[in-house]
Structures are given as structure tokens and as C-alpha cells.
Amino acid sequence: MLWLFFILSSLIFHSPCLATTTKKTYIVQMNHHQKPSSYLTHHDWYVDRLQSVASTDSILYSYTTAYHGFSASLDLDQVAALRSSDSVLGVYEDTVYQLHTTRTPEFLGIENELGLWSGHTPQQLNAAANDVIIGVLDTGVWPESRSFDDSSMPPVPTRWKGECEQGEDFAPTVCNKKLIGARKFSKGFRMAAGAISKEKDSPRDQDGHGTHTSTTAAGGQVGNASLFGYATGTARGMAMHARVATYKVCWKTGCFGSDILAGMDTAIADGVDVLSMSLGGGSAPYYRDTIAIGAFKAMEMGVFVSCSAGNSGPAKSSLANVAPWIMTVGAGTLDRDFPAFAVLGNGKRVAGVSLYSGKGMGDKPAELVYFAGKGSNSSSSNLCLSGSLQPELVRGKVVFCDRGVNPRVEKGQVVKDAGGIGMILGNTAESGEELVADSHMIPAVAVGRKTGDEIREYLKTDHKPSALLSFGGTVLGVKPSPVVAAFSSRGPNMVTPEILKPDVIGPGVNILAGWSEGIGPTGLESDTRKTGFNIMSGTSMSCPHISGLAALLKAAHPGWSPSAIKSALMTTAYTVDNTRSPLRDAAGGVFSTPWAHGSGHVDPHKAISPGLVYDISTEEYVAFVCSLGYTIKQVQAVVNRPNMTTCSKRLGDPGRLNYPSFSVVFGKSRVVRYTRQLTNVGPAGSAYDVEAVAPEGIQVSVKPKHLVFKNVGDKMRYTVTFVSQRGRSGEAFGSITWKNAENQVRSPVAFGWERFV
């Protein structure tokens, strides 16, 4: 399934000595400040520059906003010629990125928005949100979704420059005052794949993922929404009064960097306020990361950028989208569950989850089989991979399948194709106790690792094992919640270890939102069911939650920078669940750490009035990039400043960036000292005291310990010194919190002793 996050590809640099005439798509970054005055436009200059090494009809896109340069189909000799030019900052082979794929308003406490904006009425907040535009880069949109109803919306903001593109089975008239723009970008995909196969060459969503993310961020209220009766209620996005513009950059084989850049370029020029991207492709230095470069320009122009962290957890250092000017979002659970049960032949009743909605098994148990070490293909039969089950051994039985390798819903289809009548899907050590519900085509129950191991033992010891599956619908008020999803990608940050990532977690497990009627809820070709809503899981789902909340903060505080909005969401996040215990990790059931949950789970009510924010100017970000040991050409590739021949300012240590969290890497030094600056966005005369929590073996001192802000907008600095005892190693965590009666401005601190590369 596309929403599963995989690192399919990394940037590849070929040696010029390789002789080949094969052409591939490359992204050429130009120093656009060197454009001779004889050219009217940068595009004219790019065309002329390319003409010296290749035919100009090989240009796919010309970038002017998020990025400066072009993408083109080139062979290696042409690449080498371009790289030798002083006006070219870099030439990079096109990269494939993958998608990271109605209870949340209540869970987040914004179901009616009353009291959300202190001192203003809900009507004023709604009116302000009407002026906020969220741009979603994804698989397109199903415009007929009820979530895009515009009947109560005022006219589109006059500053909007976007459009609704004509396409196959997609007329410009399908857009309205809610869905105000829809575009497609497929040139990079076409160059790699040759054709769009069965996909419509239009902004229409044939995958479902894009409709799900865009309606999560800003879908309007829809009553009696559900997936075949599951999660019934009123569905709505986080910023239900905001506008939506969609940019289709993802196709069946993935999302190509050249298309993503074109989408970012256009979205920023169109006038979006928030960019939401539930996609990624692993970690790379920022000068080679096209998403990071595009996001830098977006930040500079006041656009908030939210990206998913990836679904490669619980492995450490598995993050994507780690640039500090990007909001990196992990995933947690809701307090809603979809229980399902299996009664085993020994009388034991075990619990799991499921979204199965068919006729069921009836009331008679069936034989339970498990093909670990036997069957037609012993290396994959336990995983129920395609073609691995023998029909003569499966027909009429319930099959126990191990989770992993292939999609969960595909396993159910494999069992069904072999004649099985049910499936129990058992977690392994990798997924731990994390339970993700799926709309299987046959009766199926997913169980955690401990329960799975009990069933595996039962299968070994019982001479005639059997099972009867049943389904319990929707349950609310589940405890504990939230829990960090096992699949959510983890730190530490391998690109800049001094920046703690992810930034926050948000709801990302079993999320109900709008869906494309061009595909069934499982995404399988054999699934012909139609539904206007679907339940999905992934950091793809948590990202648009934060995008929508950022839009609400933008509406409430139009003068805030993207960094201020980010700080408000981070420093007000919570780190305890609904049992008042520390957040737990679904991978193993242990307590979570900031490498998994960042600053914690977002709290919109507190974020709207955070008291203090850590603001960061574009110039500070430039100084940060200058501190990373890059060449001046590589620095230019990220920040793209005119006549920048040297770094006039640098931080010395990347950890000195005025970031809302801390990542302390001691390395060979036992002492690390950072200075931060806080801006008062609360009342005049606000006073704060500091509380530092340090793990054993580390001393933390903060000076001063007391801050008084005389006026709104005042800025004050403090310095924190971290001292490690000798011989300490491994990892540890603490926090620094500025507190008064109204606010707690909390920053997590991660400690490490090895300098990761």
C-alpha cells in the first residue's frame, strides 16, 4: 500500500567516467543571482544554458519560487558539463519519495472550538480561518467528497492565485469555495515510468491517500460518517473553516522529487499559508534534500511546512524530513478502538482489533492452521505472502499469519484466494503490542505480540487447534492513550544530531477521513467496495492533523512566523497519557522517549496561548546552515542568497539554533552550553521561573532562573549549561520548563555521548 513508508531510493551520484547514453531525469540547481541582464526571465537563461549541452525540449520543469533551476532529461556527459559551470550549484538525479501512509477533534479537544481563542468569539476565529489556505501535496483529490461542501463559506480570498486544472475526468468546475485549487505534476513520473498506466492524467485521486490527508487537515463537517458502520459520528478536519488546495505529485510508483519541487514551487506562488506533505525518502544532507530546500524558501516566505516523520519505526535513526525549518510529525493512538476476538479450541478468548464488516464466520469454530516451517513455501508461508499457501491445506480453515514484509490487507486476500475462511494476524517483536485495524476482505483479527505468542504456543501443543472469530464494533475511552505507534519513525537525527526530532506526535492510528470512490478501502485491486470515508494509519495521518492545527494558530495569530507557530505546538505538548502516566511506546510497551515522541503529543488549547515562543528568523537559519561544515556552494544550494561568497555569520555549533527543544551531544567534551531567546506572546508583566529535570550523572544549570517580560513582544535570553560525569555513555533525557500560574513552556532535552554521522 502506498501509505506505507519505505526508503526506495537515495540520491545517486554517477562517476563522469562511466560511458553511457542512457538519459535520466536530473534536477539542476542554478545560482539564479548570476543571471545576465540580457535575459528577460530566468527560464530564458535556463533554456539557453541547457542548449549548450542538450536539446531544450528535454526540460521538464523550470522552478522559480521554492527552488531555483530546472529539471531535465540528461545523459552523464551532459550532467558533467553542467556540473562544471560556475552558475550551477548542483545537479542531482531525481529521487523517488513514498507516501507515509472522526474521533480526533474530540480527542484533541477542539470539537466546538469554544474558548479556543481567548478574548475572541468562535465566530471571529471561524472568519479568520476562512482566510487561511492549506496546500496538500499528495495523490490528488476526490472533489465530490462531502467534506468539501462549501455551502456556508464566503468568497475565496482575493490574494489566491491558484487554479483548478482541467484533466481526464476532472473539470475545473468541481472546485469551489472550500476546495479552491487542484493541480497535477507528472512529468518526472512520466519520464521514469513512460506512462501513467491506468491512472487518470488529472488531479483526481485514484489512490485515496490525498483525499484522506486533505480532509483530515481541513475537511468540513459531515454527519453520520463511518467506514461500513465503524467510527460512526461527525467527521471534520482540524481547521474545518480553512480552504484546501491540492497538488497531485504522487503516482502509483511513488512521488518523484522533480514533481514534488514543481508542486511546492507552484503552491508557494499560489499563496498557500500551510504546506502539508505526508511523504519522504530518508535522510540526506540538506543541500541534497529537495524537500528541505523547497521548505526553506517556504519558511522564508512565511509558509508553515508540516511533514510526516516516516513509518520506519521502531528502528532508531529512521526519520525523514528532519530539517529544523520543517515540522516533523510522528504518530500516536486515539482513545478509540475496534475490538475483535478469537475464541480458541481450549476455551480461551483472546482480544485484538479489526474493521471487518462482512457476514462473519457464523457460530461454529473452524480448524486453525499455521505454516511456520511447512507448506508449499516454508520461507514465506508463515507470512502469508502471495502464492505461499497451498489451497488443499487452507480451504475452509482459519490461518494464523505473522505480521511483516507484505501489507496486512494483502495477507487476508492471500488467505481468501487459497480458500481460507478467516485469519488471525499475529505481531512479531518488531511491531510489539501495536494494533492497527484493517478493513479485511475476510473475517480477520489482528493481535499483539504477547497474544500472538500464546496462540503460536497453542498451535504447537494442541493436536486439533480451532478458532472462532467475532467482532465488537467501535469502543471509545480506551486507556491508556495516546500511545506512540510502533511504526512511527524515531531519532536520533542523523543529519544534524544537535536538533531533536521528531518535533511532536499527533493522532495517526485508525483515523477516519474522506476517501476516493475510485478505489476500495483496502487499496487492493480485488476490493470493489465503495466508501466515502476510510480508516487509515501512518504518520501520513498525523501530519495533516498538525497542518490543520497550524492553520488554526495562523488564523488566531496572523502575525506569527512559522517558527513561532511551531514553538507554540511544541512547548505546550503533553507527555502523559489519559491515566496520568508517562507516554508509552507500542513497541514493547515501555515508556516512550523524546526520540520517539519529540516534545510530546500536541495540545491545541494550550498552543493557542503558549505564553512564550522560541522564534527563529531566516538569518538565524542561514547561520545554522553555515555551521554545518558545508562548502559555500552547498550553503548556497540551501539558502540561495545573492552574492553569498562566504558565511558572514555562523553558530559555531548547530545546537545553538534557537530551537524549542534541545539535543545535547557531548562527544569528547563534558560540557555543553547553549543560549536561547524567548519572546513574550502573553500579557505584559508576565514572569516565569525555570525548572530543570536532569537524568542521573548530568548536571544542568540555567541562568537566570527568573524572567520578567515588561511588555508584549519583549525578548529575553537565558543560558543553560549541561555537564556530564566522566565515563557516561548511552542515551538519557530530561527537560527545561519555564513556568508561571498560566503557562508551562516545556522543552525536552535528549543527551547523547556519541557523535553520529
N, C-alpha and C positions, 0 to 999 in steps of 0.2 A: 504494500500500500504506500502511496506517495507520501502520506503524512509521517511515515517512519523516517527518522533521520539517519542517513548513512553518509560517511565521507567517501564518496565515489571517486573523487579525483582531487589532485592537488595541482598547483601551478607547475608546469614543466618547462624547463629551460633547456633547449637543444644546443649542442655544440655546433658552431658555424661550419666546422669541418665536415659535418655529415652531408653527403651529397644526395639530394632528393628533390623532386619537382612536385611532391605532394603538397597541396595547399590546405591550410587550416585557418581558422579564424583567430586573429590576434587583436588585442586591444592596444592601441598606440597612444601613449600619454604625451602630450605636447606641452612645451613651455609656452603657453599662449601669449605671454607678455612679450615674446620675441617676434610677434607677427609684424612683418614690414608694413609700413603705412600704405604701400602701393596696393594692398589687398583690401577690398571693401569689407569682407567678413572673414572670420576665422575659417569657416567652411571652405571658402575660396582658396585660402592658404593651404589648408589640409589637402585639398584636391591637387593643387599644384605640387605640393611636396611629395605626395604619393605618386604622382605621374612620373616623377623622376626614377622610380624603381618598379612601378607596376601600373596596370591599367586602372583608370579611375573608376571603372564600373565595379571594381572589387570592394568599394566602400559599402559597408552595411549601415553604420550609423555615424553621425557627426555629433559629438557631445559638446554642450556649451554651458551647462549650469552646474550639475553635480560633479562633473568631470570635464577636463579639457583635452580633447583629442578625438580619435575616431576608432572604429573597429573595421577591419578589412580582412579579406581572404588573401593570404600571403604564403609564399614558399620560404624556405630557410634563407636563401640568398637575399631575398627582399627584406626579411627580418634583420639580417646582419647589416644591410645597407642603412636601414632606418636607425638601428641602434648606434651607428657610428656618427649620427648627426647631433650637433650641439643643441639643436632645438627640440630634440626628442628626449623626454625624461625616462621613458621606459617602454618596452614592448613585451607584452605578456600574452601567452596562449590563453584562449578563452577557457574558463573554468566552469565545471558543472556543479551547481549547488542543488540541494534537495530540500523539499518541504519538511518541516519538523512537526511532522504531524503526530430548565430555566430556574436553576436554583441560585445562580451566582449573585444576582442583585440582593436577594435576601441574606445570603451568606456574607456578603461584603457590607451589608447594612445600608444600601442605597435604594431600597425598593420604592421609597416615595420621595426621596431627596429632601424631605423636610429637615430643616436645621443644618443642611449640608454646608450652606454658605452663610456664616454668621453675619448678622446685620442686614441681610438681603432676603427677599422673599423667594420661594421656589420659582415663581413666575419670572422673576428677574434673572435667575440662573438659567432657566429654560430659554429665555430670549437671548441671553448671551451665548448659550451653547449652539443656537441656530447659526451663529456666525463662524463656528469652528468647523474645519474641514479635515477629515481623516482620509489619507491616501493609503490604500491597501495594495501591496504588491503580492500577487498570488496567482491562482489558476483562473481568474476571471470572476464572473458573477452570473447568477440566475436572477435576472431583474424582476421576474414575476413573483418572487418570494414576497409573502405578505409582510415581511419585516421591512420592506422598502416602501410601504404605503406612505404617501406624502400629504394625505388629505388635511392634516392640521398644521402644515408647515408654511411659513411665509416665503416670499420670493427668494431665489438664490442670491447670495451676496454678490454685489456688483463687481467686486475685485476678482471673482472667479474667471480664469482664462481657459479652463479645460473644455473638453467636448465629449460627446457620446459618439463613438465611431461606428460607421456602417460596417457590417460584417455578415458572414454567412449566418442566416437565421438570427440576425440581430439588427434591428432597425434603430436609428438614433432616437426615435420617439419612445423607446422603452425606458429611457432615463426620465427623471422627474425632479421634484424639489428635494427629495431625500437622496436618491442615487443620482448625483449631479454629473458624474463623468464615468466613462468606461472606455478604455483603450487596450490595444493588444500590441505586443512586441515579440516577434517570432523569427526575425532574420538570423540571429545566432543559432537558434534551434534548427531552422530550415537548412542552414549551411552544414550543420553537423549531421542531421537526420535525413536530409534530402527532401522530405515531405512531411506533412502533418498527419499522415495516415488517415485514421478515422476521425480525428479531432476537427472540429469546426474552426475555420480560419476567421475567428471573430473573438470578441471579448466574452462570449458565452462560456460559462463554466460547465465543462463536461466531467469534471472530477469531483466537485462538491466542496473541496477544501477552501477555496476562495470565498464561496458564499458563507461557509461556516465562520471563517475568521472575520469577514466584514460585518456580518450580523452580530457577532459577539461584541465587536468594538462599538457599533452604533446602530444596531437594528432597532426599529420601533416596536412598540408593544403589540403583541399578538396573543389573544386569549385562547385558552384551550389548546395550547400547543403540546405535542408529545411525539415520541417515536413509538408508534404502534401501541399507545397506552402507557408507555414508560415515561416518567418525569413529567406527568401532566401538570399544566399550570400556565401562567402567563409568561411567555418568552419575551425578553427585551435585551438590548445591548447595554453596555455600560454608560455610554453617552447617547441616550436614545433620541435626543433632540439635535445632535450634530449631523452634519452632512457626510456622505460617503462618496469617494471617488475610487474606482478600481483600475488597476493596471495589470493586465494579464502578461506575466513574464515566465510562467511555469507551464510546461507541457508534459506529455507522458514520460519522456526520458529525462526530465529534470528542468532546472532553471539555469539558463546559460548567463554567464557574467555579462556578456555584451548586451543581452536583452534586459537584464536587471539594471545595468547602468542607464540604458535608454529610458527605462521606466522611472528611475529616480530622477534623472535629468528632467523629464517631462513633468513629473509630479511637482517638483520644486517650482518650476517655471509656471505651472498651472495655478499655484497658490495654496497648496495644502499647508496645514498647520502641524499635522502629525503624520509621520510615516510609520506604517506598521508592516513588518516583514517577518513572517514566520518561516524563515528559510536560512540556510547556512551551509558552509562547506569546510569546516575545520579551521585550524589556526594557521596564520601566516603573518610575517612582518607587515606592518600597516601599509608600507609603500607597495606591497604586492597584493593587498586586500582591497579589491574594487568596492566592496560594500563599505568598508571603513573609510575609503577616500570619498565616496559619494556622501556618506553620512557626515563627514567633516564639513563639507560645503553646506549641507542641510543645516547643521548646527549653527554655522556662521550666519546663515540667513534666518535664524530664529525658528527652525523647524525641529520639533522633538522627534527623535528616532528611537523606536522600540523594536527589538529583535529577539527571537527565541534563542535560548541558550543551547538547544540541541537535545536529542533523545539518546545520547550515548552513555548515560549513567547505568550503573553506579560507578563506572570506572573513573579514577581520578584523572585530572587534566584532560577532560573530554569536551571542553567548552568550544563553542563557536561564537563569533561576534563579540569579541572582548575589548574593543576599543573603548576608552573611557568616555567618549562623547556619545556612545550608544548605551541605551538602557537594555541590559542583558537579563532576560527573564527566564527563571526556572519554573517548575510546575509542582503544585501540591493538590491534595484531595479536597473534596467538599464534605459536608456533613450529610450527604445523600448517598444512598446505596441501593443496589438492585440485587437483593439476596436470592440465591438459588441453592438447592440442596440435593444431596445424593444419599439415599439410604442403601447401605451395603448389605450383603447377604448375611453378615454376622450381627445385623441389627443396629449397627452404629450409623447415626445420622450426621453427616459432615456438611459444613456450610461453605458456600462460595458465592460467586456472582454470575449474572447472565442477563442479556437483553433478548433472549429467545422469545418469540411471540407466536409460534405456531400451535398445532394441536397437542404437542407433547407426546410422551411415551405411553400414556394410559396409566393403569394402576398395577401392572404386572412387571416385576423385575426382569431384566434380561442379563444374559451372561456378559461378564466384564472381562475384556482381554487387554493385554499389554505386550507389545512386541519388542521388549528390550533383549537384544541378543538372539532373536529368532525372527523368522518371517522371510519374505521374498527379498528384502534388502536390509539386513540386520544393522547396517550402519546408519540407517535413517528411518526405520520403521517406528522406533520409539518416538521420533519427532513428527511422525505422520507427514513426511514430505511427499510431494506429488509423485505418484507411481510406486510408492514404497509399500503399500498394503495389498495383500492378496485377498480378492473378494471371497474366495472359499473359506478363508479364516475369519472374515469380518462380518459377513452377511447376517443381519438380524441381531447383531450384538452391539454392546456399548464398548467403545475403545478408549483406553486411557492413553493420552498423548503428552509428551514432555513439551513444555514451552521452549521456544527458541528457534533461531535460523529463519524459518518462513513465517509469514503473517499468521496471527492466531485464527482469523476467519478462514484462511486457506486450509488450515488443518481440519476444520469442521467439514469443509467441502470435500477434502480428500477422503474423509471417513464416509461421507454420504455417497460419493462416487463408487466406493468399494462395497456399498450395501449396508453400512453400519446404520444403526437407528439412534445413536446417541454418542456423546463424547464427554469425557472428563479431562480438562486441560490442567495439568499439574505444573506449578512453578518449580524451577530449579534454584540453585544457590544464587544465580545471577539476579533473578527477579525478587527473591526473598518472599516477603508476605504481601507484596503489591498485587492488588486485584484490579484488573481492568475489564469492564463489562463489554461484550460484543453482541451484535445482532446476528447471531449464527443462523445458518440455514437449516440446522437440525438441532434437536434438544442438546444443549451443551452447558456445562457448569465449569467455571474456572476456579481453582482452589490455590491457596498459598503453598509455600514450600513445606511447612510442617505437616499440613493436612495431606499434601501430595505424597510425602514420605510415608505417612500412615497407610495410605491406600496402596502404595508400592509394596509395603511390607505385607499388607493383607493379600495382595495378589500372589505373593511368594508362598504364603503359608496356607491359604485356603484351597482345597482341592477343586472346588467349583464356585469361584467368585461370581458375584452378581451385583447389579446396581439398579436402582430406580431413581430417575431424576424428576425434580419438581421445581416450580418457580414461584417466587414470593412477591413479585411486583416492585413497588417503589417504597423505600423507607427513608424518613427524614430524622434529623437529630442524632446522627451517628457519632459515636465517641470512640477514640479521640479523633479530632480533626481540627485543623488540617494536618496532614502527614506529607512529608516530602516524597514525591513519586520516585520510585527506584530508577525509572528511565531518565529522569532529569539529569542533564549533564553537570559535571562537577568541576570545581577548581582543584588545585591552584591554577592560576592564569599562566600559561606557558609563554605567552608573547611578552607581557610585562608583569612579572611576578609581584611587583610593588603595587599593583592595582588589584583589589579584591573583586573577584567575580564568582558567581553571578551577582547581580545587584539586589534582586528581590525574587520572591516566588509569588505566583498568583494561581487561581484555580485552573487546573489543566487536566483533570481526570474526570471522565464521564460527563462531558459538557454538552448540554443541549443547545443547538443553534440552528439557523437556517441551512437548507440543503438544496443541491441541484436535483431537479427531477430528470436529469439526463443520465443518472446512474443510480444503482441501488445503494442501500445504506452500508453494505459491506465493501462496495467497490469492485466486487468480483463480476466477471462477465456473465456468469450464470445467475446472478441476482437481478431479477427483473422487477422486484418490488419498487414502488414509488412512494416517496415520503417528502413532505415539505420541511421536516426537521430531522436532524440526526444527532446521535450522541457519539462524541469522539474524544480521544485522549491524546495528549502530547504537549510539548512546550509550544507547539503551534497554536494551541488553545489558550495557554496562559498569556502569551504575547499580546493578543488583541484586547484582553482584559485590561492590561496596563496601558495600552494605546488609548482605550476609551476613557480610563481614569485620568490620563494626562490631558485629554481633551476637556474634561470637566474642570481640571485645575486651570487650564488655559482660559476657559470661559470665565472662571471666577477671578483670575488674576492675569488679565491680558498683557500686563507689562512684565511678567516674569520671563526670564530666559529659560531655554531648555534645561540648563544646568540647575536652575532654581527649582523647577518642577520635579526634576529627577531627585534632587536633595530632599524635597518635601515627602516624596513617596518612600525614600529610603530611611530617613531618620525617624519616621513615625511608624515604621513596620513593626509588627509584634513577633515575638519568639516563643510564645507559649500557646498550647492548643486549648480546646474548649473544656479540658479537665484541669486547666491551670498548671499543667506540667510542661517542661521544655519540649519544643517541637521534636517529633520523632521522624526517623528515616524508614521508609517502607523496605529498604534494602537491609534486612537483618533486624529491624525493629529497635535499633539502638537510638540514642539521642542524635539528632542532626547537628551539623556544624555549619558555620558560615561558608565553608567551601561548597556546601550543598544548597543552603537557603539564603546566602548573602546576608543582607540586613534583616531579613525575615519576611513574613507574609504581609502584603500591602493592607493598609487600613485607610480607606478613602476619607472617612470622617475626620481623622486626625491630620491627614495630609493636607486638607483644605486650609487648616490653620496651624502650621508647624511651629510657629514662634520664631525660629531661626532657620536660615538656609546657608548651605555652602555654595556660593555662586562661583562660577568659573568663566572668565572671559575668553574670547577666541585667542587673544595674545598669550594668555596663560597656557592654552592648549598648544600653541606654536612652540613655546618654551619647553613644554613637556616633550614634544616630538624631537626637539633639538637635544634633549637629554638622553636619547635612546642609543646613541652611538652610530647613527645613520650618517651617510655621506650627505653633503649639501644637496646633491641631486635627488637623493632618496627623501630628504626632508621636503624638498620642493614638490615631489610627487604626492605627498600627503596634503600639504597646506596650500600649495600653488600661490605663492606670493610674488608680486612683481619685483624684479631686480634684487632678488634674495641671493646674494653670493656668499653669505656667512650667517651664522646664528648669532645675532646680537645679544640675545638673552637665552639662557638655558637654566634648568632647575638644578643641575648637578646630580640629583637623584630623582628618578621618576616618581618616587613615593612622596615627593614634596608638592605634588599637584594638590590643589585644594579640594580633594575628593571627600565625599561624605562617609567613607569607610577607610580603614587602614589595613595594609598588608605589610608586615614588618619582616624583612629578610635579613637576618643578621650576617650570614656569610662568615667572613673572617673577623668581623667586628663584633664586640659585645655590647656596643652602644649605638642606638639609632635615635635621631632627634628630628622631629617634624614640627613645622609651624602651620597652623590652619587659621583661616579667617571666616568669621561668622557674620552674617548680615541679619539685622533685626527686621522681620516682617510682621512682628506683633506690635502691641501697644508701646507708646513712648514710656520710658521709665522702666522697662522690663529688666529684671535682674535674674541671674542664673548662677547656680553653684554646680561644680563638677563632681561627678562620681566615677572613679576608675576601678574597673574589675580586672585583676591580673591573675593569670594562672600561676601555679607553683613554680618557683625558680626564675620569675621575671618581676622586676620592679618597674612600676610606672609612676612617673611624677608629672603633674600638669601645673604650669604657671601662666597666668594667675589662676587661682581656684575660684574666683568670683568675678563675674562680668556684669556691668550695668550699662544698658543702652539708653541714652538720654532721649533719642529721637527714633522715629520710624525710619528705616533705611541706614541707620548707623552701622558701621563695620568695626569689629574688634578682633584682635588676634590673640591666640594662645599657643604655647609651645608645650609639646609632650615629649618626654624623654623615656625611652624604653631601654632597660639594662638587663641583660641575660647573665645568669650564673655560668661559670665555666663548665664545659662538658655537656651542656644541654643539647638535645637533638630532637628530631621528630617534628611534631606539629602541636600547636596549642592555640587557645582562643580566649579572648577577653572582650572588654567593651569600654567605651568612654561616653558618658552621658551628661549633658548639660540640662539641669532640672530647675523648675520652679513649680508653683502650685498649679499652673495651667498646662505646662508642656514638659515633655521629656524628649530631648533631641539626642537620639542614641546612634552611636557609630560602633559597629563591630570591629574587632581587631583580630587579625589572623597572624600567627607567628610561625616562621619557618627558619631553619638553620642551613638549609642547602640552597645554593643559588641555581635555580632551574634554568635551563636554556630552551 
